[in-house]
Amino acid sequence: MFEKGHSKENHVPRIFSFGASTAQGSKDDEGGFIARIGKRLQQEGLGHAENYGIGGHSTDDMLPRLPDLPIHDNSDIAIVTLGINDVPRAPDPRPDRRVPLDRHDANVHTIVENLKGRCRVLYVTQYPVNYDQRGLDKQLVESYVNVGRQVAHEIGVEILDIHPEIDDAKYAAFIHEDGMHFNSDGHAYIADRIWDHLTASGHLD
């Protein structure tokens, strides 16, 4: 359960995404899960959403962005989706962009700890992708996913574990033709799951 920093009377959620292309909303005609959440917040008079995702970023790229994030206070909620840009692949046109697993672990610790000290955090795990098409090793990807999951548990932030929810039927319906990103239906699913999670926690009352 998130810790509240304000009374319900003063609590107006500002939800923002932080991460790479999934956080940015790549391949979604409606601007990604965060835009969908923002639209619903405004429709219901509950708050607003902002997008701080940058496609292609690794966790190395995200670290220097942290100090500049305009976080107001503990009424803000960060939706952290780090993606799989850190994971090595073969063939790899940009091997210099990858982040070894041990440094990935350290980076995720820094990101989540920094955000937790400034606002509330919901960590969303990476969804499955087309490993063969993208030259990725499934077990290696899952090692990176596990690191994020473990870090979130250790630091004590909320987790929405999307990865195991995506069965074959959902994967077929949600994966974009590029094999790496979710399509509009996939982003709608993520938005609904985040909304349900935040509603169940009582932070959208």
GROMACS elastic network, one bead per residue, 0.5 to 0.9 nm:
[ bonds ]
;  ai    aj funct       b0    kb
    1   157     6  0.82033   500
    1   158     6  0.68439   500
    1   201     6  0.62997   500
    1   202     6  0.88551   500
    2   120     6  0.63584   500
    2   121     6  0.78423   500
    2   122     6  0.88435   500
    2   157     6  0.75762   500
    2   158     6  0.71531   500
    2   201     6  0.75382   500
    2   203     6  0.81265   500
    3    74     6  0.81390   500
    3   120     6  0.72585   500
    4     7     6  0.75288   500
    4     8     6  0.87739   500
    4    11     6  0.85975   500
    4    74     6  0.68324   500
    4    75     6  0.70169   500
    4   120     6  0.82849   500
    4   203     6  0.84365   500
    5    11     6  0.83648   500
    5    73     6  0.78283   500
    5    74     6  0.51865   500
    5    75     6  0.61656   500
    5   119     6  0.88676   500
    6     9     6  0.79418   500
    6    10     6  0.60819   500
    6    11     6  0.57766   500
    6    74     6  0.76224   500
    6    75     6  0.67462   500
    7    10     6  0.54760   500
    7    11     6  0.60318   500
    8    12     6  0.82056   500
    8   203     6  0.88428   500
    8   205     6  0.80533   500
    9    12     6  0.82745   500
   10    75     6  0.88763   500
   11    75     6  0.62714   500
   11   203     6  0.85051   500
   12    46     6  0.62714   500
   12    47     6  0.53399   500
   12    48     6  0.83881   500
   12    75     6  0.68980   500
   12    76     6  0.84401   500
   12   204     6  0.84944   500
   13    41     6  0.84590   500
   13    46     6  0.65922   500
   13    48     6  0.67230   500
   13    49     6  0.82590   500
   13    75     6  0.59182   500
   13    76     6  0.59352   500
   13    77     6  0.70635   500
   13   203     6  0.77593   500
   13   204     6  0.72818   500
   14    38     6  0.88631   500
   14    46     6  0.88502   500
   14    47     6  0.57304   500
   14    48     6  0.52003   500
   14    49     6  0.55718   500
   14    50     6  0.75729   500
   14    72     6  0.88560   500
   14    75     6  0.68844   500
   14    77     6  0.62388   500
   14    78     6  0.86165   500
   15    34     6  0.80354   500
   15    37     6  0.83564   500
   15    38     6  0.77256   500
   15    47     6  0.79369   500
   15    48     6  0.64274   500
   15    50     6  0.63909   500
   15    51     6  0.87113   500
   15    75     6  0.88257   500
   15    76     6  0.58121   500
   15    78     6  0.59555   500
   15    79     6  0.71957   500
   16    23     6  0.89129   500
   16    34     6  0.70395   500
   16    38     6  0.89023   500
   16    48     6  0.85587   500
   16    49     6  0.53296   500
   16    51     6  0.55640   500
   16    52     6  0.67254   500
   16    76     6  0.76506   500
   16    77     6  0.63320   500
   16    78     6  0.51114   500
   16    79     6  0.60110   500
   16    80     6  0.85768   500
   17    22     6  0.89873   500
   17    23     6  0.53146   500
   17    24     6  0.74223   500
   17    33     6  0.88222   500
   17    34     6  0.62977   500
   17    49     6  0.80534   500
   17    50     6  0.66493   500
   17    51     6  0.51531   500
   17    52     6  0.54160   500
   17    53     6  0.61392   500
   17    77     6  0.85842   500
   17    78     6  0.58335   500
   17    80     6  0.60189   500
   17    81     6  0.74468   500
   18    23     6  0.57519   500
   18    24     6  0.79107   500
   18    51     6  0.70721   500
   18    54     6  0.81399   500
   18    62     6  0.86352   500
   18    78     6  0.67512   500
   18    79     6  0.61230   500
   18    81     6  0.63730   500
   18    82     6  0.75883   500
   19    22     6  0.71785   500
   19    23     6  0.51821   500
   19    24     6  0.73263   500
   19    52     6  0.69478   500
   19    54     6  0.64841   500
   19    55     6  0.79789   500
   19    57     6  0.74200   500
   19    58     6  0.83360   500
   19    59     6  0.80629   500
   19    62     6  0.71743   500
   19    79     6  0.85066   500
   19    80     6  0.60024   500
   19    81     6  0.51338   500
   19    83     6  0.71206   500
   20    23     6  0.54505   500
   20    24     6  0.61023   500
   20    25     6  0.87863   500
   20    52     6  0.83902   500
   20    56     6  0.58659   500
   20    57     6  0.52279   500
   20    58     6  0.72311   500
   20    59     6  0.87083   500
   20    62     6  0.84497   500
   20    81     6  0.71948   500
   20    82     6  0.59987   500
   20    83     6  0.62656   500
   20    84     6  0.88091   500
   20    85     6  0.80388   500
   21    25     6  0.60453   500
   21    26     6  0.53028   500
   21    27     6  0.87619   500
   21    53     6  0.62314   500
   21    54     6  0.58184   500
   21    56     6  0.62611   500
   21    57     6  0.77366   500
   21    81     6  0.88675   500
   21    82     6  0.85803   500
   21    83     6  0.73341   500
   21   181     6  0.79145   500
   22    25     6  0.51519   500
   22    26     6  0.59586   500
   22    27     6  0.87057   500
   22    32     6  0.73028   500
   22    33     6  0.81287   500
   22    53     6  0.72962   500
   22    54     6  0.86392   500
   22    55     6  0.75057   500
   22    81     6  0.67388   500
   22    82     6  0.78898   500
   22    83     6  0.67207   500
   22   126     6  0.89278   500
   22   181     6  0.71233   500
   22   182     6  0.77573   500
   22   187     6  0.83143   500
   23    26     6  0.79069   500
   23    32     6  0.72805   500
   23    33     6  0.75360   500
   23    34     6  0.71314   500
   23    51     6  0.71094   500
   23    52     6  0.70848   500
   23    54     6  0.73607   500
   23    55     6  0.80362   500
   23    79     6  0.80063   500
   23    80     6  0.74870   500
   23    81     6  0.59137   500
   23    82     6  0.77757   500
   23    83     6  0.84255   500
   24    31     6  0.75793   500
   24    32     6  0.65800   500
   24    33     6  0.85416   500
   24    34     6  0.78952   500
   24    51     6  0.62732   500
   24    52     6  0.66749   500
   24    54     6  0.56640   500
   24    55     6  0.63200   500
   25    28     6  0.58373   500
   25    29     6  0.85847   500
   25    30     6  0.81003   500
   25    31     6  0.50455   500
   25    33     6  0.63579   500
   25    34     6  0.72378   500
   25    35     6  0.78001   500
   25    51     6  0.85384   500
   25    53     6  0.77115   500
   25    55     6  0.85942   500
   25   182     6  0.89543   500
   25   184     6  0.89352   500
   25   187     6  0.75446   500
   26    29     6  0.84874   500
   26    31     6  0.72407   500
   26    32     6  0.65096   500
   26    55     6  0.73614   500
   26   181     6  0.71182   500
   26   182     6  0.79066   500
   26   183     6  0.80777   500
   27    30     6  0.89019   500
   27    31     6  0.80654   500
   27    32     6  0.76487   500
   27   176     6  0.72648   500
   27   181     6  0.67946   500
   27   182     6  0.67277   500
   27   183     6  0.53509   500
   27   184     6  0.66163   500
   27   187     6  0.87339   500
   28    31     6  0.54443   500
   28    32     6  0.51953   500
   28    33     6  0.82407   500
   28   182     6  0.76622   500
   28   183     6  0.54738   500
   28   185     6  0.79553   500
   28   186     6  0.83473   500
   28   187     6  0.66420   500
   28   188     6  0.87177   500
   29    32     6  0.74590   500
   29   183     6  0.82852   500
   29   184     6  0.60793   500
   30    33     6  0.82537   500
   30    35     6  0.68257   500
   30    36     6  0.69420   500
   30   184     6  0.72069   500
   30   187     6  0.88890   500
   31    34     6  0.73551   500
   31    35     6  0.52845   500
   31    36     6  0.72199   500
   31   184     6  0.86288   500
   31   187     6  0.88160   500
   32    35     6  0.54618   500
   32    36     6  0.64519   500
   32    37     6  0.87942   500
   32   183     6  0.88999   500
   32   184     6  0.72961   500
   32   187     6  0.55891   500
   32   188     6  0.76770   500
   32   191     6  0.81663   500
   33    36     6  0.50882   500
   33    37     6  0.61641   500
   33    38     6  0.85571   500
   33   184     6  0.86899   500
   33   186     6  0.86141   500
   33   188     6  0.60731   500
   33   189     6  0.80723   500
   33   190     6  0.61255   500
   33   192     6  0.83085   500
   33   194     6  0.86746   500
   34    37     6  0.50211   500
   34    38     6  0.60296   500
   34    39     6  0.85844   500
   34    49     6  0.65338   500
   34    50     6  0.71181   500
   34    51     6  0.65974   500
   34    79     6  0.85137   500
   34   187     6  0.86524   500
   34   191     6  0.68940   500
   35    39     6  0.61371   500
   35    40     6  0.86604   500
   35    49     6  0.69194   500
   35    50     6  0.76353   500
   35    51     6  0.76190   500
   35   191     6  0.87493   500
   36    39     6  0.51761   500
   36    40     6  0.63840   500
   36    41     6  0.86792   500
   36    49     6  0.89268   500
   36   187     6  0.83258   500
   36   188     6  0.72150   500
   36   191     6  0.64312   500
   36   192     6  0.88027   500
   37    40     6  0.51774   500
   37    41     6  0.61134   500
   37    42     6  0.86644   500
   37    48     6  0.81075   500
   37    49     6  0.68605   500
   37   191     6  0.60031   500
   37   192     6  0.80773   500
   37   194     6  0.83098   500
   37   195     6  0.71131   500
   38    41     6  0.50437   500
   38    42     6  0.62205   500
   38    43     6  0.85625   500
   38    47     6  0.76880   500
   38    48     6  0.50741   500
   38    50     6  0.74031   500
   39    42     6  0.52671   500
   39    43     6  0.61322   500
   39    44     6  0.86765   500
   39    48     6  0.76051   500
   39    49     6  0.79985   500
   40    44     6  0.61361   500
   40    45     6  0.83656   500
   40    46     6  0.82867   500
   40    47     6  0.89679   500
   40    48     6  0.85127   500
   41    44     6  0.53334   500
   41    45     6  0.59301   500
   41    47     6  0.52171   500
   41    48     6  0.56054   500
   41    49     6  0.75973   500
   41   204     6  0.87511   500
   42    46     6  0.61325   500
   42    47     6  0.59106   500
   42    48     6  0.59256   500
   42    49     6  0.86943   500
   43    46     6  0.77978   500
   44    47     6  0.81943   500
   45    48     6  0.85267   500
   46   204     6  0.68668   500
   46   205     6  0.81216   500
   47   204     6  0.88748   500
   51    54     6  0.88197   500
   52    69     6  0.80763   500
   53    57     6  0.85073   500
   53    81     6  0.86648   500
   54    57     6  0.60006   500
   54    62     6  0.88192   500
   55    58     6  0.89507   500
   56    85     6  0.65312   500
   57    60     6  0.77235   500
   57    61     6  0.55332   500
   57    62     6  0.67151   500
   57    82     6  0.86558   500
   57    83     6  0.88192   500
   57    85     6  0.66602   500
   57    86     6  0.84685   500
   57    97     6  0.86376   500
   58    61     6  0.51867   500
   58    62     6  0.64627   500
   58    82     6  0.77221   500
   58    83     6  0.81335   500
   58    84     6  0.78381   500
   58    85     6  0.52130   500
   58    86     6  0.53375   500
   58    97     6  0.70950   500
   58    98     6  0.72407   500
   58    99     6  0.73604   500
   59    63     6  0.64044   500
   59    82     6  0.71175   500
   59    85     6  0.79812   500
   59    86     6  0.67774   500
   59    99     6  0.75825   500
   59   104     6  0.67904   500
   59   107     6  0.60849   500
   59   108     6  0.71331   500
   59   111     6  0.83146   500
   60    63     6  0.57208   500
   60    64     6  0.79007   500
   60    86     6  0.83684   500
   60    97     6  0.86327   500
   60    98     6  0.88384   500
   60    99     6  0.72909   500
   60   103     6  0.86842   500
   60   104     6  0.80785   500
   60   107     6  0.69480   500
   61    64     6  0.64963   500
   61    65     6  0.72990   500
   62    65     6  0.52076   500
   62    66     6  0.67376   500
   62   107     6  0.86292   500
   62   111     6  0.78781   500
   63    66     6  0.56195   500
   63    67     6  0.83494   500
   63   107     6  0.71796   500
   63   110     6  0.76487   500
   63   111     6  0.66648   500
   64    67     6  0.67563   500
   64    68     6  0.80283   500
   65    68     6  0.56308   500
   65    69     6  0.66709   500
   66    69     6  0.54780   500
   66   111     6  0.73750   500
   66   114     6  0.75914   500
   66   115     6  0.80281   500
   67    70     6  0.82594   500
   67   114     6  0.89344   500
   68    71     6  0.86443   500
   71    74     6  0.84645   500
   71    76     6  0.68349   500
   71   115     6  0.87857   500
   71   118     6  0.69323   500
   71   119     6  0.71558   500
   72    75     6  0.75482   500
   72    76     6  0.66245   500
   72   118     6  0.80314   500
   72   119     6  0.79374   500
   73    76     6  0.59476   500
   73   118     6  0.62076   500
   73   119     6  0.57710   500
   73   120     6  0.88359   500
   74    77     6  0.75364   500
   74   116     6  0.88978   500
   74   117     6  0.86844   500
   74   118     6  0.62708   500
   74   120     6  0.59878   500
   75   119     6  0.66487   500
   75   120     6  0.72373   500
   76   118     6  0.84620   500
   76   119     6  0.54052   500
   76   120     6  0.61857   500
   76   121     6  0.85492   500
   77   119     6  0.60274   500
   77   121     6  0.56041   500
   77   122     6  0.72450   500
   78   115     6  0.73752   500
   78   116     6  0.86968   500
   78   119     6  0.69876   500
   78   120     6  0.61086   500
   78   122     6  0.61322   500
   78   123     6  0.81667   500
   79   120     6  0.88045   500
   79   121     6  0.61267   500
   79   123     6  0.60432   500
   79   124     6  0.69910   500
   79   194     6  0.86427   500
   80   111     6  0.89920   500
   80   112     6  0.81286   500
   80   121     6  0.71256   500
   80   122     6  0.62028   500
   80   124     6  0.59971   500
   80   125     6  0.85317   500
   81   122     6  0.88934   500
   81   123     6  0.64723   500
   81   124     6  0.52996   500
   81   125     6  0.64920   500
   81   126     6  0.68971   500
   82    85     6  0.80204   500
   82    86     6  0.88684   500
   82   108     6  0.84652   500
   82   123     6  0.88181   500
   82   124     6  0.81557   500
   82   125     6  0.78088   500
   82   126     6  0.72212   500
   82   148     6  0.85789   500
   83    86     6  0.78764   500
   83   125     6  0.79639   500
   83   126     6  0.55531   500
   83   127     6  0.82347   500
   83   145     6  0.88638   500
   84    87     6  0.55316   500
   84    88     6  0.89434   500
   84   126     6  0.71660   500
   84   141     6  0.72797   500
   84   144     6  0.78137   500
   84   145     6  0.84069   500
   85    88     6  0.80677   500
   85    97     6  0.77191   500
   85    98     6  0.66840   500
   85    99     6  0.81303   500
   86    97     6  0.70651   500
   86   100     6  0.72099   500
   86   101     6  0.81670   500
   86   104     6  0.71257   500
   86   144     6  0.84285   500
   87    98     6  0.57726   500
   87    99     6  0.64776   500
   87   100     6  0.73802   500
   87   101     6  0.78999   500
   87   104     6  0.89973   500
   87   136     6  0.77946   500
   87   137     6  0.89613   500
   87   140     6  0.75786   500
   87   141     6  0.65525   500
   87   144     6  0.73757   500
   88    92     6  0.73442   500
   88    95     6  0.68676   500
   88    97     6  0.86082   500
   88    98     6  0.55984   500
   88    99     6  0.74934   500
   88   100     6  0.78454   500
   88   135     6  0.87307   500
   88   136     6  0.71806   500
   88   137     6  0.85018   500
   88   140     6  0.84925   500
   88   141     6  0.88086   500
   89    92     6  0.53659   500
   89    93     6  0.89668   500
   89    95     6  0.78961   500
   89    98     6  0.86315   500
   89   134     6  0.74278   500
   89   135     6  0.51379   500
   89   137     6  0.71734   500
   90    93     6  0.84661   500
   90    95     6  0.89879   500
   90   134     6  0.81041   500
   90   136     6  0.67021   500
   90   137     6  0.86992   500
   91    95     6  0.89458   500
   91   134     6  0.86038   500
   91   135     6  0.61865   500
   91   136     6  0.89122   500
   92    95     6  0.55896   500
   92   135     6  0.77315   500
   93    96     6  0.88305   500
   94    97     6  0.55678   500
   94    98     6  0.75392   500
   95    98     6  0.56061   500
   95    99     6  0.89700   500
   96    99     6  0.82431   500
   99   102     6  0.82567   500
   99   103     6  0.63129   500
   99   104     6  0.58502   500
  100   103     6  0.54398   500
  100   104     6  0.59994   500
  100   105     6  0.86383   500
  101   105     6  0.61255   500
  101   106     6  0.87176   500
  101   143     6  0.80363   500
  101   144     6  0.66513   500
  101   147     6  0.82241   500
  102   105     6  0.50906   500
  102   106     6  0.64653   500
  102   107     6  0.87148   500
  103   107     6  0.60180   500
  103   108     6  0.85083   500
  104   107     6  0.50137   500
  104   108     6  0.60559   500
  104   109     6  0.84952   500
  104   144     6  0.77184   500
  104   147     6  0.80993   500
  104   148     6  0.87419   500
  105   108     6  0.53048   500
  105   109     6  0.62428   500
  105   110     6  0.87375   500
  105   144     6  0.81464   500
  105   147     6  0.60988   500
  105   148     6  0.72853   500
  105   151     6  0.75407   500
  106   109     6  0.51169   500
  106   110     6  0.62832   500
  106   111     6  0.87413   500
  107   110     6  0.50662   500
  107   111     6  0.61489   500
  107   112     6  0.85909   500
  108   111     6  0.50668   500
  108   112     6  0.59941   500
  108   113     6  0.82527   500
  108   147     6  0.82374   500
  108   148     6  0.66019   500
  108   151     6  0.70403   500
  108   152     6  0.86386   500
  109   112     6  0.54165   500
  109   113     6  0.58489   500
  109   114     6  0.82819   500
  109   148     6  0.84030   500
  109   151     6  0.61189   500
  109   152     6  0.80789   500
  109   155     6  0.78631   500
  110   113     6  0.52801   500
  110   114     6  0.58940   500
  110   115     6  0.85219   500
  111   114     6  0.52678   500
  111   115     6  0.62376   500
  111   116     6  0.85507   500
  112   115     6  0.52215   500
  112   116     6  0.59339   500
  112   117     6  0.85385   500
  112   121     6  0.75983   500
  112   123     6  0.82891   500
  112   151     6  0.79791   500
  112   152     6  0.71973   500
  112   155     6  0.75280   500
  112   157     6  0.80973   500
  113   116     6  0.50927   500
  113   117     6  0.61979   500
  113   118     6  0.88690   500
  113   155     6  0.67928   500
  114   117     6  0.53574   500
  114   118     6  0.67652   500
  114   119     6  0.89139   500
  115   118     6  0.51932   500
  115   119     6  0.58635   500
  115   120     6  0.72874   500
  115   121     6  0.67823   500
  116   119     6  0.53867   500
  116   120     6  0.57466   500
  116   121     6  0.59632   500
  116   155     6  0.83227   500
  116   156     6  0.87700   500
  116   157     6  0.73631   500
  117   120     6  0.81553   500
  120   157     6  0.77794   500
  120   158     6  0.86296   500
  121   157     6  0.58761   500
  121   158     6  0.64313   500
  121   159     6  0.85367   500
  122   152     6  0.87762   500
  122   157     6  0.63808   500
  122   159     6  0.56151   500
  122   160     6  0.69164   500
  122   194     6  0.86136   500
  122   198     6  0.89272   500
  123   148     6  0.81619   500
  123   149     6  0.79937   500
  123   152     6  0.67237   500
  123   157     6  0.70687   500
  123   158     6  0.61394   500
  123   160     6  0.61124   500
  123   161     6  0.80771   500
  124   127     6  0.89521   500
  124   148     6  0.88644   500
  124   149     6  0.85593   500
  124   158     6  0.87083   500
  124   159     6  0.59356   500
  124   161     6  0.59039   500
  124   162     6  0.64821   500
  124   163     6  0.85984   500
  124   194     6  0.85939   500
  125   145     6  0.63872   500
  125   146     6  0.86347   500
  125   148     6  0.71146   500
  125   149     6  0.69146   500
  125   159     6  0.76806   500
  125   160     6  0.66265   500
  125   161     6  0.52098   500
  125   162     6  0.55158   500
  125   163     6  0.58241   500
  126   129     6  0.88746   500
  126   142     6  0.89228   500
  126   145     6  0.63108   500
  126   148     6  0.89642   500
  126   161     6  0.81387   500
  126   162     6  0.67646   500
  126   163     6  0.56987   500
  127   145     6  0.88779   500
  127   161     6  0.88114   500
  127   162     6  0.60161   500
  127   164     6  0.78757   500
  127   165     6  0.84377   500
  127   166     6  0.69331   500
  127   171     6  0.87962   500
  127   181     6  0.88062   500
  127   182     6  0.84183   500
  128   131     6  0.80770   500
  128   138     6  0.85951   500
  128   141     6  0.86840   500
  128   142     6  0.88414   500
  128   163     6  0.62212   500
  128   164     6  0.84553   500
  128   166     6  0.71045   500
  128   171     6  0.74535   500
  128   175     6  0.86407   500
  128   180     6  0.84273   500
  129   132     6  0.88647   500
  129   133     6  0.87474   500
  129   134     6  0.81150   500
  129   136     6  0.88767   500
  129   138     6  0.88035   500
  129   171     6  0.80672   500
  129   175     6  0.71014   500
  129   179     6  0.58323   500
  129   180     6  0.52557   500
  129   181     6  0.71569   500
  129   182     6  0.84659   500
  130   133     6  0.54293   500
  130   134     6  0.62237   500
  130   135     6  0.85506   500
  130   136     6  0.80616   500
  130   175     6  0.80670   500
  130   178     6  0.84213   500
  130   180     6  0.63412   500
  131   134     6  0.52742   500
  131   135     6  0.58962   500
  131   137     6  0.61973   500
  131   138     6  0.60630   500
  131   141     6  0.87125   500
  131   179     6  0.77533   500
  131   180     6  0.83162   500
  132   135     6  0.51789   500
  132   136     6  0.61837   500
  132   137     6  0.76849   500
  132   138     6  0.86101   500
  132   179     6  0.88716   500
  133   136     6  0.77907   500
  133   178     6  0.82244   500
  133   179     6  0.63614   500
  133   180     6  0.85308   500
  134   178     6  0.84641   500
  134   179     6  0.67479   500
  134   180     6  0.70468   500
  136   139     6  0.88587   500
  136   140     6  0.77295   500
  136   141     6  0.72041   500
  137   140     6  0.52763   500
  137   141     6  0.62341   500
  137   142     6  0.86870   500
  138   141     6  0.51554   500
  138   142     6  0.62113   500
  138   143     6  0.86838   500
  139   142     6  0.50373   500
  139   143     6  0.62468   500
  139   144     6  0.88906   500
  140   144     6  0.66071   500
  140   145     6  0.87694   500
  141   144     6  0.52267   500
  141   145     6  0.63060   500
  141   146     6  0.86565   500
  142   146     6  0.59722   500
  142   147     6  0.85352   500
  143   146     6  0.50614   500
  143   147     6  0.63167   500
  143   148     6  0.89207   500
  144   147     6  0.51054   500
  144   148     6  0.65749   500
  144   149     6  0.87736   500
  145   148     6  0.53435   500
  145   149     6  0.63172   500
  145   150     6  0.87053   500
  145   163     6  0.81142   500
  146   150     6  0.60106   500
  146   151     6  0.84790   500
  147   150     6  0.51223   500
  147   151     6  0.60526   500
  147   152     6  0.85665   500
  148   151     6  0.51449   500
  148   152     6  0.61633   500
  148   153     6  0.86288   500
  149   152     6  0.53016   500
  149   153     6  0.63558   500
  149   154     6  0.87465   500
  149   159     6  0.73844   500
  149   161     6  0.78298   500
  150   153     6  0.50881   500
  150   154     6  0.60978   500
  150   155     6  0.86132   500
  151   154     6  0.50141   500
  151   155     6  0.60755   500
  151   156     6  0.82969   500
  151   157     6  0.88806   500
  152   155     6  0.53101   500
  152   156     6  0.58889   500
  152   157     6  0.53992   500
  152   158     6  0.71329   500
  152   159     6  0.67539   500
  153   156     6  0.50449   500
  153   157     6  0.64267   500
  153   158     6  0.78207   500
  153   159     6  0.77383   500
  154   157     6  0.81116   500
  160   163     6  0.88782   500
  160   193     6  0.80156   500
  160   194     6  0.73727   500
  160   197     6  0.75728   500
  161   164     6  0.67451   500
  161   165     6  0.73581   500
  162   165     6  0.52494   500
  162   166     6  0.68033   500
  162   190     6  0.78102   500
  162   193     6  0.84509   500
  163   166     6  0.59287   500
  163   167     6  0.89434   500
  164   167     6  0.72058   500
  165   170     6  0.83315   500
  166   169     6  0.77268   500
  166   170     6  0.54032   500
  166   171     6  0.57571   500
  166   174     6  0.89374   500
  167   170     6  0.53830   500
  167   171     6  0.60018   500
  167   172     6  0.86195   500
  168   171     6  0.50499   500
  168   172     6  0.61299   500
  168   173     6  0.86310   500
  169   172     6  0.52652   500
  169   173     6  0.63129   500
  169   174     6  0.86364   500
  170   173     6  0.50774   500
  170   174     6  0.58849   500
  170   175     6  0.82831   500
  170   186     6  0.81830   500
  171   174     6  0.51924   500
  171   175     6  0.56691   500
  171   182     6  0.87405   500
  171   186     6  0.85087   500
  172   175     6  0.60131   500
  172   176     6  0.89108   500
  173   176     6  0.86319   500
  173   183     6  0.84476   500
  173   185     6  0.73100   500
  173   186     6  0.74833   500
  174   181     6  0.85262   500
  174   182     6  0.53784   500
  174   183     6  0.55165   500
  174   184     6  0.75039   500
  174   185     6  0.56952   500
  174   187     6  0.80144   500
  174   189     6  0.85091   500
  175   178     6  0.79437   500
  175   179     6  0.62043   500
  175   180     6  0.72422   500
  175   181     6  0.61131   500
  175   183     6  0.57943   500
  175   185     6  0.87478   500
  175   186     6  0.69989   500
  176   179     6  0.56408   500
  176   180     6  0.68380   500
  176   181     6  0.55058   500
  176   182     6  0.52029   500
  176   184     6  0.85182   500
  176   186     6  0.86405   500
  177   180     6  0.79899   500
  177   181     6  0.82182   500
  177   182     6  0.89049   500
  177   183     6  0.83622   500
  178   181     6  0.68134   500
  179   182     6  0.82519   500
  181   186     6  0.87066   500
  182   185     6  0.75377   500
  182   187     6  0.62810   500
  183   186     6  0.51397   500
  183   187     6  0.63322   500
  183   188     6  0.86658   500
  184   187     6  0.51289   500
  184   188     6  0.61499   500
  184   189     6  0.86349   500
  185   189     6  0.62498   500
  185   190     6  0.87838   500
  186   189     6  0.50398   500
  186   190     6  0.63501   500
  186   191     6  0.86293   500
  187   190     6  0.50425   500
  187   191     6  0.60617   500
  187   192     6  0.85364   500
  188   191     6  0.50581   500
  188   192     6  0.61462   500
  188   193     6  0.86214   500
  189   192     6  0.51450   500
  189   193     6  0.61874   500
  189   194     6  0.86319   500
  190   193     6  0.51019   500
  190   194     6  0.61238   500
  190   195     6  0.84835   500
  191   194     6  0.51932   500
  191   195     6  0.60505   500
  191   196     6  0.85408   500
  192   195     6  0.50280   500
  192   196     6  0.60493   500
  192   197     6  0.85246   500
  193   196     6  0.50949   500
  193   197     6  0.61165   500
  193   198     6  0.86500   500
  194   197     6  0.50382   500
  194   198     6  0.61511   500
  194   199     6  0.84391   500
  195   198     6  0.52341   500
  195   199     6  0.59668   500
  195   200     6  0.84657   500
  195   204     6  0.85273   500
  196   199     6  0.50765   500
  196   200     6  0.60174   500
  196   201     6  0.85509   500
  197   200     6  0.52139   500
  197   201     6  0.62623   500
  197   202     6  0.88814   500
  198   201     6  0.50573   500
  198   202     6  0.64926   500
  198   203     6  0.57517   500
  198   204     6  0.62986   500
  199   202     6  0.52363   500
  199   203     6  0.60710   500
  199   204     6  0.52717   500
  199   205     6  0.70809   500
  200   203     6  0.77960   500
  200   204     6  0.84232   500
  201   204     6  0.79210   500
  202   205     6  0.55920   500
